Amino acid sequence: MALVPYEDTAGVGLQKFHKPLATFSFANHTIQIRQDWRQLGVAAVVWDAAVVLSTYLEMGAVELRGCSAVELGAGTGLVGIVAALLGAHVTITDRKVALEFLKSNVQANLPPHIQPKAVVKELTWGQNLGSYSPGEFDLILGADIIYLEETFADLLQTLEHLSSNRSVILLACRIRYERDNSFLAMLERQFTVSKVHYDPEKDVHIYKAQKRNQREDL
């Protein structure tokens, strides 16, 4: 059974989700992501936002070498895998039901000398935050994690807990519904938010957020 239902699944776009493998080239590596729509639904396919965010990281938009990063709602783990290949120490997270699948993709796509830089760990937003130190990460990554309105408050609480005044949050998303804009408005109450990239072909935006007390406008 799918983790959550997804409304934007009509038409020819669905076909790519039913392929057992999705192949990409990032950081001079061929990455083969196993997909399993039938068993895990949205958590087990590569969404366009993950591809756009991975491309943005590869462009050198942020310094990843030695960086402590976390990917939220990682699903297949593509973004976290790319971040690790680019030099970050990455904690790649999702709900417990998706972890085994996520771990298999991470292990299959990271060379042995890079695997120690990537840890797969459970994180259900707003719940088991005690197993993460406050402000633990330099970089927080999320691709297409803004879609269920009932998760917005928990996601905000999680972003607040994991980030410090120096942390950068990068969220890639397609604005599908008015509720997506509602989340961005909620985010702006606690963070300084700016749009840093837009892919017109895939219609995916990347937003950068930092805690407001880091640098208030003068």
C-alpha positions, 0 to 999 in steps of 0.5 A: 500500500502506498505511504500516502495517496498522491493527486498528481498522478494522471497521464503519461507522467505515471509511466516513469514511476512504474519502471523498476530502475531510474538511471541518472548521472551525477558527480561523475557517477552513474546512479541507478535508483530502484523504484517500487511504486506498487509497494511504497507509492510516493516514497519509492519513486524519483520525483522531478524535484529530487532531480532538480535539487540534485542538479542544483547541488552539483552546480556548486550552489553550496559548499558540500565538502565536510558539510553536515547535511540531512535529507528529510522525506528522502524516499529513494535517497537520490538527493542524499546520495548525490550530496554524499558523492559531492563530499557531504556527511549526510543523514538520509531520513524517512519514516520507518516503513520506507527505511529498508528500501531507502537503505538498499538504494544508498548502499547500491549507489555509494562506493565503499569509501563514501558509504561511511559518510551516509547514514540512513536513519528514521525520522518522522516529522515532529515525533522522534526529534529527541534522537537528533541534537538541536541545530545539528546540521549545516544543510537541510534538504527536502525534495517534494516534501510539501504536499500534505497539509496535515504534516505542515506543522510537524515539518516546521517543528522539525526544520526549527529543531534541526537548524541552527542560526548558521544552517541553510535549508533548501526545499525543492518543490512544484507548486501544485496547490494553494496549500503549497503556498500556505506552507511557504507563508508559514515558513516565512514566519520563522525563516528568511525565505528566498527563491534561488532557482527555477527549472522551467522544463520541470516546473520546480522551484528551489527555496532557500530558508535560514532562521530569521534571527541569523540576519535580520534586514537592516 
